[in-house]
């Protein structure tokens, strides 16, 4: 398998966030809410890419814990530049996932 084949066949999912307080909290929440997964964070100064394989969940309760204040999940949406995979959004959690593995 070539390097290009490997890139095309990855199962990485997760948000790309504008840098700032919410992005920092998403990085921390991703690790707390997904303890059995290896979470990778690529800090590109203006934005942060947070990803793992197959599925990543971010909960409102954990975001509130990380931020130390009330949090509405719409605030995550406002700071979301892009994402990898599919996304389910709700008032209590966001879930990034693949419907099927490549």
N, C-alpha and C positions, 0 to 999 in steps of 0.2 A: 504494500500500500504506500502510495506517495504521500508527501506532506499535504498536498492539496486534497487528496482523498480523505485523509484524517480530519482536515478542517471541515470538509463538507459533511462528514458523518459524525459530528459531535452532537451531544445531547444536552448542551448547556442551556440553562434557562435562568432568567432573572431580570431585574430592572437596571436601567441606565438612568441615573439621577443627576440633576443639577447639583453641584457641590454646595454644601452648607449644612445647617443643623439637622434637617430632615434626612439628608443622605447619610450623615454620620450615624444617626439613630437607626436607619434601615440596615446599615452594615452590622451594627451591634445586634439588632433584633433578628437579623437573618441567622446569626450564629446561635442565639438563644432559642429561637423557634424551630430550628432544624439541627438539633444536637448530633444526629447520626450522619450528617453530611459535611463534606469539606466545602466551605464557603470561600470563594476567591473574590478579592477586591482589587480592581485595577483603577488606581487614582490617576486621572488624567488632568488634574488641576481644575478645569472648568466643569468636568463631569466625573462621575464615579460609576463604574460598571461592577455590579454585584452579581455573581453567578455561581451555580453549582450544576451538577448533572441531574436531569430528569424532573425534579420538582423542588420548588422553593416557596415557603409559606411565610407571610409576615402578618402578625396579628395586631389589632388595635391595642390590646392590653399591654403587649410587650413594647410597642411604640410609646405608650404613655409612661411606662416604666423607664425606658431609655431617655426620654425627653424630660421627665419629671414634671409633666403637665398634661392636661387633657389633650386628646388628639382625635381628629376625625379623619377617616381614611381618604376623604376627598383631598386632604392636604398632601397626601402621598401622590395622588394623581397630578396635582398642580406641578409638582417637582419632578415628575416622570418624563424624561426626554424620549425614551424608547424602551424596548424590552425585547428579550429573546424568548421564544416559545409562545405558548398561548397564555391567556390571562383570564382568571375569574376574579371579579371584584365584588366587594360587599361592604357592609358597614362594620363588620367585625374582623375581616381578613382579606388579604390579596393572596392569590395562589398563581404562581407561574409554573407551567408544566408543558410536557409534550404529550399529545394524544397517543402517539406511538413512537417507539425508539427507532432511530435510523441505524 
